[in-house]
Amino acid sequence: MNSDTRFDSIIREKVAAHFPELLVAFDEDAWLFVKAQIWQESRFDPLAVSRAGAQGLMQLMPATAKEMGVADPFNPEQNIDGGVRYLADQWRHLDEATVARDRLLFSFASYNGGRGYVNMAFVLGRDSEGLPASHKGWRAAGRPPGMFQSWGYAKSFLPDSRCIVHGRKPDYRQIWDYVSQIETQSRKYLTALVNEHA
């Protein structure tokens, strides 16, 4: 497979430094998930700018770049550093998802569409299963498990008319596609790695 390798060493370094949970949850090759995310975000163009104003390899919005301490979002090392830290933040706040794969997919969805919509999908999912809808209530009830913890089930609530955050509904198809494309691309990278070592 023709793969851009220019930023591999930076991705590996930043994942090891800022997102070690990813390597623990999967294995030492899990940095390839972030590589797949960069492919989806910018196709490895460090100067990419979206219509919404997201910048660089990991398409950081200016406010996110500032929050992550990224002075130059077009600098590959700074951009990947900020993007990996932001993705890791999403992961760390997703204690609802107990299966690593689902937690990672929710993290990508949060990175792309905003954590608020993922939170609402959890609320609606819990409610559909007769569980305490709020996060606080669910925790107080002993964190009972449910289908809402899986990306495949919870994502079906993103189009729900009740999935509204600050008066806005999510672009759910775009979020679904984003997560799906990263899944597909990461499988390609992992398969290529296996074949390389065969």
PyMOL commands that set and color helices and strands:
alter all, ss='L'
color gray80, all
select helices_A, chain A and resi 8-18+20-25+31-42+62-67+76-92+100-113+115-128+135-140+147-149+151-157+172-197
alter helices_A, ss='H'
color red, helices_A
deselect
rebuild
show_as cartoon
